[in-house]
Amino acid sequence: MRTTSSREVYRNPWIRVREDVLERDDGSAGLYGVVERDDFGLVIPAERDGFWLVEQYRYPLGRRCWEFPQGTWGTGASGSAEELARAELAEETGLRAAQLRHLGHLDLAPGLSDQEFDVWLATGLTAGPTNREATESDMRHRFVPEAELRRMIREGAFTDGPSLAAYSLFLLGEAA
């Protein structure tokens, strides 16, 4: 495919949407909408045969959701992928990690968005204060034994796609 034109159709501080006019290999024309978002970091905080999860209200779904801590840099902030992981972990849970191991880099939704994310395993955890953003004021966090996390997945109580993909990377690392 070849892009023949592109225009921004929407923007706010968190998301951009562009519309591209395409020419396919067979010469036919096409239209593609692309959601542009900054890459994010996702952290699996692990200790004592379990994990720390966060729960918050997800407006697009109209319900509260359990996830691993994750997010992007706020406006004007920047740093390395590892620094982002450490910042998100501390911001959302108050935990600090002595060790952070990179488990992988994944695409979020390549048919819709350019957003990607890094997955990190955090160990050697110590507690500290949270520093949540205003949009996270309703967030809770709690420790969940791995057996309970598996039950939550089976029963549909843990459905966040990036968290499930990250857990798969964790399991592959454990099996190695």
Residue frames relative to the residue before (quaternion, step in Angstrom):
aa qw qx qy qz dx dy dz
M 1.0000 0.0000 0.0000 0.0000 0.00 0.00 0.00
R 0.1487 -0.7631 0.6246 0.0738 3.51 -1.20 0.69
T 0.3638 -0.7174 0.5544 0.2136 3.56 -0.91 0.99
T 0.1924 -0.7986 0.5612 0.1011 3.58 -0.75 1.05
S 0.7793 -0.0764 0.0150 0.6218 3.58 1.24 -0.43
S 0.0898 -0.7818 0.6164 0.0266 3.52 -1.25 0.53
R 0.0407 0.7916 -0.6090 0.0281 3.56 -1.04 0.77
E 0.4467 -0.6521 0.5435 0.2824 3.53 -1.18 0.68
V 0.1612 -0.8141 0.5532 0.0714 3.57 -0.84 1.00
Y 0.7976 0.0223 -0.0074 0.6028 3.58 1.25 -0.33
R 0.0645 0.7808 -0.6198 0.0453 3.54 -1.19 0.67
N 0.0841 0.7252 -0.6833 0.0105 3.52 -1.24 0.67
P 0.7389 -0.4276 0.2379 0.4633 3.66 -1.10 0.02
W 0.7554 0.4067 -0.2114 0.4683 3.64 1.14 -0.43
I 0.8151 0.1696 -0.0262 0.5534 3.57 1.13 -0.60
R 0.0955 -0.7453 0.6559 0.0726 3.52 -1.26 0.61
V 0.1151 -0.7694 0.6237 0.0762 3.56 -1.09 0.71
R 0.0421 -0.7881 0.6140 0.0148 3.54 -0.89 0.95
E 0.2610 -0.7354 0.6076 0.1479 3.51 -1.27 0.57
D 0.1227 -0.8045 0.5807 0.0225 3.55 -0.69 1.16
V 0.2548 -0.7019 0.6410 0.1775 3.55 -1.11 0.77
L 0.1450 -0.8277 0.5420 0.0116 3.55 -0.78 1.11
E 0.1870 -0.6944 0.6681 0.1907 3.47 -1.39 0.29
R 0.3200 -0.7645 0.5347 0.1650 3.55 -0.65 1.16
D 0.7106 -0.4623 0.3255 0.4188 3.56 -1.29 0.30
D 0.6990 0.4591 -0.2751 0.4744 3.59 1.07 -0.66
G 0.6100 -0.5851 0.3350 0.4164 3.59 1.32 0.08
S 0.5538 0.6124 -0.4027 0.3950 3.61 1.20 -0.24
A 0.4617 -0.6804 0.5051 0.2621 3.54 -1.22 0.63
G 0.0301 -0.7926 0.6088 0.0118 3.52 -1.20 0.55
L 0.2800 -0.7280 0.6032 0.1667 3.52 -1.35 0.28
Y 0.0134 -0.8060 0.5913 -0.0227 3.59 -0.91 0.88
G 0.2123 -0.7496 0.6154 0.1197 3.55 -0.94 0.95
V 0.0818 -0.8032 0.5900 0.0037 3.57 -0.84 1.00
V 0.2573 -0.7353 0.6106 0.1426 3.55 -0.91 1.01
E 0.1386 -0.7935 0.5905 0.0500 3.57 -0.69 1.12
R 0.0964 0.7727 -0.6190 0.1023 3.55 -0.82 1.08
D 0.5660 -0.5763 0.4601 0.3686 3.53 -1.20 0.51
D 0.5516 -0.5915 0.4696 0.3541 3.55 -1.16 0.62
F 0.2050 -0.7907 0.5668 0.1074 3.57 -1.18 0.51
G 0.3655 -0.6918 0.5738 0.2419 3.50 -1.38 0.15
L 0.1234 -0.7626 0.6323 0.0585 3.54 -1.14 0.75
V 0.1433 -0.8100 0.5680 0.0292 3.56 -0.85 1.03
I 0.2030 -0.7344 0.6366 0.1192 3.54 -1.03 0.91
P 0.1266 -0.7988 0.5847 0.0629 3.62 -0.24 1.22
A 0.0132 -0.8402 0.5381 -0.0658 3.58 -0.34 1.30
E 0.2370 0.7319 -0.6233 0.1401 3.52 -1.12 0.82
R 0.8584 0.1504 -0.0916 0.4817 3.59 -1.27 0.35
D 0.6643 -0.5285 0.3093 0.4287 3.62 0.84 0.93
G 0.7248 0.3420 -0.2669 0.5353 3.54 0.99 0.85
F 0.4094 -0.7111 0.5376 0.1939 3.51 -1.37 -0.11
W 0.3833 -0.6582 0.5895 0.2688 3.52 -1.31 0.42
L 0.1029 -0.7896 0.6048 0.0158 3.55 -0.85 1.07
V 0.2493 -0.7194 0.6175 0.1972 3.53 -1.32 0.31
E 0.1407 -0.7622 0.6260 0.0856 3.54 -1.21 0.61
Q 0.1294 0.7818 -0.6015 0.1013 3.53 -0.95 0.93
Y 0.5693 -0.5674 0.4657 0.3703 3.53 -1.32 0.31
R 0.1465 -0.7721 0.6152 0.0627 3.56 -0.87 1.03
Y 0.4093 -0.7764 0.4331 0.2052 3.52 -0.18 1.38
P 0.6723 0.4998 -0.3428 0.4252 3.68 0.73 -0.88
L 0.7158 0.4217 -0.2506 0.4969 3.61 1.10 -0.65
G 0.3533 -0.7616 0.4727 0.2678 3.58 1.23 -0.42
R 0.7225 0.3573 -0.2491 0.5369 3.59 1.12 0.64
R 0.5590 -0.5757 0.4764 0.3594 3.51 -1.35 0.27
C 0.1086 -0.8060 0.5817 0.0175 3.57 -1.07 0.80
W 0.3355 -0.6957 0.5987 0.2121 3.54 -1.18 0.72
E 0.0567 0.7849 -0.6092 0.0980 3.55 -1.02 0.92
F 0.4897 -0.5356 0.5521 0.4106 3.49 -1.39 -0.10
P 0.6130 -0.5437 0.4022 0.4085 3.64 -1.10 0.53
Q 0.1507 0.7874 -0.5787 0.1496 3.57 -0.93 0.93
G 0.2881 0.7666 -0.5493 0.1662 3.55 -1.19 0.47
T 0.4564 -0.6516 0.5398 0.2752 3.50 -1.43 0.01
W 0.6443 -0.4763 0.4079 0.4378 3.53 -1.32 0.07
G 0.4726 -0.6445 0.5209 0.2999 3.56 -1.12 0.66
T 0.7229 -0.4279 0.3177 0.4397 3.55 -1.29 0.23
G 0.8350 0.1930 -0.1717 0.4859 3.55 -0.85 1.04
A 0.6427 0.4981 -0.3298 0.4796 3.62 1.23 -0.20
S 0.0698 0.7863 -0.6125 0.0413 3.56 -1.18 0.52
G 0.1803 0.7629 -0.6094 0.1187 3.52 -1.33 0.25
S 0.7059 -0.4350 0.3362 0.4466 3.53 -1.30 -0.16
A 0.6663 -0.4792 0.3800 0.4267 3.57 -1.30 0.23
E 0.6543 0.5005 -0.3195 0.4683 3.62 0.98 -0.74
E 0.6387 0.5133 -0.3290 0.4694 3.59 0.98 -0.78
L 0.6233 0.5285 -0.3354 0.4686 3.59 1.05 -0.74
A 0.6456 0.5211 -0.3214 0.4564 3.60 0.92 -0.88
R 0.6663 0.4930 -0.3031 0.4702 3.59 0.90 -0.89
A 0.6564 0.5166 -0.3088 0.4548 3.58 0.98 -0.85
E 0.6715 0.4949 -0.3030 0.4609 3.61 0.89 -0.88
L 0.6271 0.5390 -0.3318 0.4541 3.58 0.98 -0.84
A 0.6981 0.4624 -0.2690 0.4760 3.58 0.83 -0.99
E 0.6497 0.5392 -0.3172 0.4319 3.58 0.93 -0.93
E 0.7892 0.3783 -0.1844 0.4473 3.58 0.72 -1.07
T 0.8068 0.2583 -0.1249 0.5165 3.62 1.03 -0.70
G 0.4333 -0.6779 0.4767 0.3542 3.58 1.17 -0.53
L 0.5505 0.6287 -0.3890 0.3877 3.60 1.26 -0.10
R 0.1672 -0.7325 0.6508 0.1094 3.51 -1.25 0.68
A 0.2819 -0.7823 0.5392 0.1333 3.57 -0.97 0.90
A 0.3844 -0.6930 0.5599 0.2417 3.56 -0.96 0.89
Q 0.7849 0.1399 -0.0682 0.5998 3.58 1.10 -0.77
L 0.0393 -0.7598 0.6489 0.0033 3.51 -1.10 0.83
R 0.0489 -0.8080 0.5869 -0.0151 3.58 -0.63 1.16
H 0.4022 -0.7173 0.5231 0.2239 3.55 -0.87 1.04
L 0.2000 -0.8069 0.5485 0.0900 3.60 -0.72 1.09
G 0.7819 -0.2756 0.1791 0.5298 3.59 1.13 -0.46
H 0.3311 -0.6931 0.6084 0.1998 3.49 -1.44 0.16
L 0.0371 -0.8351 0.5468 -0.0476 3.59 -0.66 1.13
D 0.4368 -0.6350 0.5665 0.2916 3.55 -1.36 0.39
L 0.4438 -0.7028 0.4843 0.2731 3.58 -0.91 0.83
A 0.7724 -0.1843 0.1862 0.5787 3.60 0.57 -1.14
P 0.1387 -0.8747 0.4560 0.0876 3.60 0.49 1.19
G 0.6248 0.5265 -0.3546 0.4547 3.62 1.18 -0.22
L 0.7554 0.3528 -0.1626 0.5277 3.56 1.32 -0.26
S 0.8345 0.1435 0.0155 0.5318 3.55 0.93 -0.96
D 0.4405 -0.6761 0.5253 0.2700 3.55 -1.28 0.46
Q 0.4637 0.7177 -0.4244 0.2996 3.61 1.28 -0.05
E 0.0705 -0.7687 0.6357 0.0032 3.53 -1.06 0.94
F 0.1174 -0.8070 0.5727 0.0835 3.58 -1.25 0.21
D 0.3594 -0.6935 0.5888 0.2078 3.48 -1.33 0.58
V 0.2378 -0.7574 0.5966 0.1178 3.53 -1.11 0.82
W 0.0792 -0.8070 0.5847 -0.0227 3.53 -0.87 1.08
L 0.2589 -0.7188 0.6217 0.1727 3.56 -1.16 0.68
A 0.1423 -0.7965 0.5864 0.0392 3.57 -0.67 1.15
T 0.0494 0.7829 -0.6169 0.0639 3.58 -0.85 1.03
G 0.7205 0.3765 -0.3158 0.4894 3.56 -1.28 0.23
L 0.1885 0.8484 -0.4702 0.1537 3.54 1.01 0.92
T 0.0369 -0.7529 0.6563 0.0325 3.53 -1.16 0.76
A 0.4762 -0.6989 0.4694 0.2539 3.54 -1.07 0.82
G 0.0765 0.7566 -0.6471 0.0550 3.51 -1.24 0.63
P 0.6887 -0.4704 0.3312 0.4414 3.59 -1.23 -0.12
T 0.4388 -0.6428 0.5491 0.3045 3.56 -1.21 0.53
N 0.1428 -0.7616 0.6239 0.1021 3.55 -1.32 0.26
R 0.0637 0.8654 -0.4925 0.0669 3.54 0.84 1.05
E 0.5067 -0.6209 0.5147 0.3047 3.49 -1.25 0.65
A 0.6842 -0.4789 0.3468 0.4270 3.59 -1.24 0.33
T 0.6630 0.5117 -0.3077 0.4516 3.60 1.02 -0.76
E 0.6986 0.4334 -0.2564 0.5083 3.60 1.30 -0.24
S 0.3205 0.7998 -0.4696 0.1925 3.58 1.25 0.22
D 0.6986 0.4449 -0.2700 0.4910 3.60 1.15 -0.51
M 0.4389 0.7295 -0.4366 0.2909 3.59 1.29 -0.04
R 0.1071 -0.7477 0.6524 0.0617 3.52 -1.20 0.75
H 0.1007 -0.7722 0.6174 0.1115 3.54 -1.23 0.36
R 0.0598 0.7943 -0.6030 0.0429 3.53 -1.17 0.61
F 0.5086 -0.6268 0.5069 0.3025 3.51 -1.31 0.50
V 0.0639 -0.7880 0.6124 -0.0033 3.56 -0.96 0.96
P 0.4071 -0.6883 0.5363 0.2700 3.63 -0.72 0.98
E 0.6217 -0.5788 0.3625 0.3835 3.60 -1.05 0.69
A 0.6123 0.5452 -0.3609 0.4445 3.63 0.99 -0.70
E 0.6573 0.4913 -0.3127 0.4782 3.60 1.02 -0.74
L 0.6148 0.5316 -0.3534 0.4632 3.61 1.00 -0.74
R 0.6489 0.5102 -0.3203 0.4648 3.61 0.91 -0.86
R 0.6352 0.5126 -0.3240 0.4783 3.60 1.03 -0.77
M 0.6373 0.5296 -0.3231 0.4571 3.59 0.97 -0.89
I 0.6424 0.5125 -0.3197 0.4716 3.60 1.00 -0.82
R 0.6730 0.5049 -0.2974 0.4513 3.60 0.84 -0.98
E 0.7458 0.4141 -0.2138 0.4760 3.59 0.98 -0.87
G 0.5299 -0.6676 0.3917 0.3465 3.61 1.25 0.08
A 0.4816 0.6657 -0.4382 0.3645 3.58 1.18 0.50
F 0.7157 0.2765 -0.1883 0.6131 3.60 1.33 -0.15
T 0.1218 0.8568 -0.4774 0.1519 3.56 0.08 1.35
D 0.4100 0.7253 -0.4714 0.2891 3.61 1.24 0.01
G 0.4680 -0.7259 0.4378 0.2498 3.58 -0.56 1.20
P 0.6866 0.4616 -0.3118 0.4672 3.64 0.76 -0.88
S 0.6409 0.5203 -0.3326 0.4561 3.60 1.01 -0.75
L 0.6583 0.4983 -0.3091 0.4720 3.59 0.99 -0.81
A 0.6363 0.5060 -0.3276 0.4814 3.59 1.01 -0.75
A 0.6448 0.5168 -0.3161 0.4661 3.59 1.00 -0.82
Y 0.6388 0.5180 -0.3229 0.4684 3.57 0.99 -0.82
S 0.6048 0.5438 -0.3480 0.4664 3.61 1.08 -0.67
L 0.6478 0.5004 -0.3182 0.4783 3.59 0.96 -0.83
F 0.6169 0.5399 -0.3337 0.4655 3.57 1.04 -0.81
L 0.6846 0.4890 -0.2900 0.4562 3.60 0.82 -0.98
L 0.6321 0.5212 -0.3335 0.4665 3.60 1.02 -0.74
G 0.6496 0.5086 -0.3101 0.4725 3.58 1.05 -0.74
E 0.6496 0.5128 -0.3114 0.4670 3.57 1.06 -0.74
A 0.6769 0.5028 -0.2873 0.4544 3.58 1.09 -0.75
A 0.5913 0.6081 -0.3612 0.3874 3.59 1.20 -0.48
